[in-house]
Amino acid sequence: METREDVERAQREVEALGATLVHDPGGARAGFRVFTDPVGHPFCLCYGQGLGPEAAA
């Protein structure tokens, strides 16, 4: 399970490689961020997915 801090570090890395953030719905303990790679393919970085439904609060 990735933490929000892990995703923030990964975001800096993928943006350095040319990715663009297109959506971040938030989530203090669980969530995801959607990016596109330099040619437009979408991908997500997710965190806290194994915490259960209360984790998104």
VOLUM-694466 format. One record per atom (N, C-alpha, C): x, y, z. Coordinates in steps of 0.02 Angstrom, whole numbers, plus 50000, padded with zeros to 5 digits. Example, Ala and Ser with C-alpha at 12.3 -4.5 7.8 and 13.67 -1.06 7.14 Angstrom:
// VOLUM-694466
<u:50660; v:49716; w:50390>
<u:50615; v:49775; w:50390>
<u:50660; v:49835; w:50390>
<u:50642; v:49888; w:50354>
<u:50684; v:49947; w:50357>
<u:50645; v:50002; w:50394>
This chain:
// VOLUM-694466
<u:50042; v:49941; w:50000>
<u:50000; v:50000; w:50000>
<u:50044; v:50062; w:50000>
<u:50031; v:50105; w:49954>
<u:50067; v:50168; w:49949>
<u:50035; v:50221; w:49993>
<u:50074; v:50266; w:50019>
<u:50048; v:50321; w:50059>
<u:50044; v:50383; w:50016>
<u:50010; v:50433; w:50042>
<u:50004; v:50496; w:50006>
<u:50074; v:50526; w:49994>
<u:50119; v:50519; w:50043>
<u:50187; v:50545; w:50035>
<u:50224; v:50508; w:49979>
<u:50212; v:50443; w:49972>
<u:50242; v:50404; w:49917>
<u:50218; v:50431; w:49850>
<u:50153; v:50446; w:49846>
<u:50125; v:50470; w:49783>
<u:50151; v:50540; w:49768>
<u:50160; v:50582; w:49818>
<u:50187; v:50648; w:49806>
<u:50259; v:50644; w:49778>
<u:50299; v:50598; w:49805>
<u:50367; v:50587; w:49779>
<u:50364; v:50560; w:49707>
<u:50320; v:50512; w:49696>
<u:50312; v:50483; w:49629>
<u:50288; v:50536; w:49580>
<u:50244; v:50581; w:49602>
<u:50219; v:50633; w:49558>
<u:50277; v:50677; w:49534>
<u:50320; v:50696; w:49579>
<u:50378; v:50737; w:49559>
<u:50420; v:50700; w:49507>
<u:50428; v:50635; w:49516>
<u:50468; v:50595; w:49470>
<u:50435; v:50590; w:49401>
<u:50370; v:50575; w:49399>
<u:50338; v:50566; w:49333>
<u:50331; v:50633; w:49297>
<u:50321; v:50688; w:49335>
<u:50319; v:50754; w:49302>
<u:50387; v:50772; w:49273>
<u:50441; v:50753; w:49307>
<u:50508; v:50765; w:49280>
<u:50520; v:50726; w:49215>
<u:50483; v:50671; w:49207>
<u:50489; v:50631; w:49146>
<u:50439; v:50653; w:49092>
<u:50399; v:50705; w:49105>
<u:50355; v:50732; w:49054>
<u:50281; v:50720; w:49065>
<u:50261; v:50689; w:49120>
<u:50190; v:50677; w:49133>
<u:50155; v:50743; w:49152>
<u:50090; v:50745; w:49141>
<u:50049; v:50803; w:49158>
<u:49992; v:50781; w:49203>
<u:49984; v:50814; w:49260>
<u:49928; v:50800; w:49305>
<u:49864; v:50827; w:49274>
<u:49813; v:50784; w:49270>
<u:49749; v:50805; w:49242>
<u:49691; v:50803; w:49291>
<u:49699; v:50765; w:49347>
<u:49644; v:50762; w:49396>
<u:49671; v:50737; w:49463>
<u:49653; v:50773; w:49516>
<u:49670; v:50752; w:49584>
<u:49608; v:50764; w:49627>
<u:49568; v:50711; w:49639>
<u:49507; v:50720; w:49678>
<u:49520; v:50727; w:49753>
<u:49584; v:50724; w:49774>
<u:49600; v:50733; w:49845>
<u:49593; v:50668; w:49884>
<u:49584; v:50675; w:49948>
<u:49581; v:50618; w:49992>
<u:49639; v:50621; w:50040>
<u:49625; v:50628; w:50103>
<u:49679; v:50635; w:50152>
<u:49718; v:50570; w:50161>
<u:49684; v:50513; w:50161>
<u:49718; v:50450; w:50173>
<u:49715; v:50401; w:50115>
<u:49668; v:50411; w:50069>
<u:49661; v:50366; w:50011>
<u:49638; v:50407; w:49952>
<u:49662; v:50390; w:49894>
<u:49641; v:50426; w:49834>
<u:49683; v:50406; w:49774>
<u:49681; v:50448; w:49723>
<u:49718; v:50435; w:49662>
<u:49729; v:50501; w:49626>
<u:49778; v:50502; w:49583>
<u:49792; v:50559; w:49540>
<u:49799; v:50533; w:49469>
<u:49768; v:50568; w:49422>
<u:49768; v:50547; w:49352>
<u:49817; v:50592; w:49314>
<u:49858; v:50561; w:49273>
<u:49908; v:50595; w:49233>
<u:49902; v:50573; w:49161>
<u:49933; v:50610; w:49116>
<u:49944; v:50586; w:49048>
<u:50019; v:50585; w:49036>
<u:50041; v:50536; w:48998>
<u:50112; v:50534; w:48980>
<u:50123; v:50584; w:48923>
<u:50185; v:50593; w:48901>
<u:50198; v:50644; w:48850>
<u:50160; v:50636; w:48784>
<u:50137; v:50576; w:48768>
<u:50098; v:50567; w:48707>
<u:50023; v:50562; w:48720>
<u:50002; v:50573; w:48783>
<u:49931; v:50577; w:48797>
<u:49898; v:50516; w:48828>
<u:49935; v:50463; w:48842>
<u:49906; v:50403; w:48873>
<u:49894; v:50416; w:48947>
<u:49834; v:50402; w:48971>
<u:49819; v:50413; w:49042>
<u:49846; v:50358; w:49087>
<u:49864; v:50376; w:49148>
<u:49883; v:50328; w:49199>
<u:49870; v:50359; w:49267>
<u:49865; v:50318; w:49319>
<u:49850; v:50342; w:49387>
<u:49904; v:50321; w:49436>
<u:49913; v:50363; w:49486>
<u:49951; v:50346; w:49546>
<u:49900; v:50343; w:49602>
<u:49898; v:50287; w:49638>
<u:49848; v:50275; w:49690>
<u:49882; v:50268; w:49758>
<u:49844; v:50285; w:49811>
<u:49871; v:50277; w:49878>
<u:49816; v:50260; w:49926>
<u:49834; v:50222; w:49979>
<u:49787; v:50204; w:50032>
<u:49730; v:50159; w:50011>
<u:49737; v:50122; w:49957>
<u:49681; v:50083; w:49930>
<u:49661; v:50025; w:49975>
<u:49704; v:50001; w:50019>
<u:49688; v:49944; w:50061>
<u:49660; v:49962; w:50128>
<u:49640; v:50025; w:50138>
<u:49618; v:50048; w:50204>
<u:49544; v:50041; w:50217>
<u:49503; v:50029; w:50166>
<u:49431; v:50024; w:50176>
<u:49397; v:50090; w:50160>
<u:49330; v:50091; w:50157>
<u:49292; v:50150; w:50135>
<u:49302; v:50211; w:50180>
<u:49316; v:50201; w:50244>
<u:49324; v:50259; w:50288>
<u:49389; v:50295; w:50276>
<u:49435; v:50267; w:50238>
<u:49501; v:50297; w:50227>
<u:49497; v:50359; w:50183>
<u:49448; v:50364; w:50140>
<u:49443; v:50421; w:50095>
<u:49424; v:50486; w:50130>
<u:49401; v:50482; w:50190>
<u:49379; v:50542; w:50227>
<u:49438; v:50585; w:50247>
